[in-house]
Amino acid sequence: MNQYETVFILTPVLSEEQMKEAVKKYQDYLTEKGAEIVHEEHWGMRKLAYPIQKKSTGFYHLVEFKAEGALIADLETQLKRDERVIRFLTVKLDKHAVAYNEKKRRKAKETAKEKVEA
């Protein structure tokens, strides 16, 4: 199994519940197909670098997961068909990227723990 990272941008016209529902759809899809979700981050509403479909903002969401390579084509087909998704990118992580992500998460946990103790 390889480790992948997918970032997708949802249209800004969605309500909070609709956005969460769309994210849950892809979480469920990945787990149903045998993928293991390693980490997720919701980056919230962000300004796009350039307008896409006459929209200048979007809801960004990152999912890091372990899966077989064949699943990626199916996932990207699902993302293309969903009109709520305006852009997406899936990247296969090499061992250095995986180590970097783990280190970054560990450091973020330590920082959060220090803030709580202070």
N, C-alpha and C positions, 0 to 999 in steps of 0.2 A: 504494500500500500504506500502511496505517495502522499505528501502533504501539500495542500493547495490553500490559496487565499483568494477569496472572491470579494470584490467591492462592487456594490450596485447602488445606483442612484434612483430613488423613487420620485415620482412627480410631486411637486409641492402643493397641488390642489387637494391632496388626500387629508382626511382628518387624522387625528392621533390614533384612533382605533383602527382605521383602514390601513394606516402605515404599519402598525403592529401586526395586523392580520396578514399583510403581504410578507413581512419578515418571517412570521410563524409558518407560513406556507412553505417557504424555502428551507427552514429548519426541519420541518416535518418531512419534506421531500428527501433531503439528504439522509436523515436517519432511517427512513423507510428503505432507501436503496443501499443501506449498509455502511454509510459513512459515519465517522466518529467526529463530532464537532469538538475541536480543541479549544477554541476561543472565539468570542464575539465582541464587537464594539459597535455601539450606535453613536455615530458622530453628529447626529442631529441635522438641522437645516443649515446648509452652507451655500454660499454664493458659487455659482459655476464660473469657470474660466471664460466661457463664451456661451451665448444662448443656445439652448437645445430645445427644439419644438416650441420656440418663442417663450421659453421659460428661463429665468436667470438664476433660480435657486432650486434646490432639491434636497431630499432626505438621504443622507449617506449612511450605509451600513456595511460593515466588514465581517466576514465569516472565515475563520481559519479551520480547516478540516482535513481529515485523513480519509482517502478514498481510492478506489481503483480508477485507472485512467479512463476506462470506458464510460464512467458516470459523468465525466465533465461535458462530453458532447450532449448528453441528455439534459443536464442542468442548464447548459447554455441555450438549448432549444426552448426549454421552459421559460427562461428569462426573456428570450426574443419574442415569444408569443404573448407575454404579459404586458398589457398596455400601461400598467402602472410603473414599469421599469423603463427609464429613459436612457440609461447607459449601464454597462457592467464590464468588469474585467476580471478574468481568472488567471492566476499565475501559479505555476508549479514552483514550490520552494525547494531550494537545494539545502544541503546540511548546514551551510553557513547562515542562510536566512532563518532556518528553524532555530538554530542556536541564538541568533540575534533576537528573534521574537521572544524566546523563553527568558533571555536575560532582561529584555525590556519589561516584560510582565512582572518578573521577580523584583526589579527595581521599583516599579510602580506600587507593588504591594508593600514594600518596605517603607516607601515614602508615605503611603496612606496610613500605615501602622504608626509611624512616627508622629503624624499629625494628630491621630487619635490620642496618643499618649501625652501629647503636649497640652 
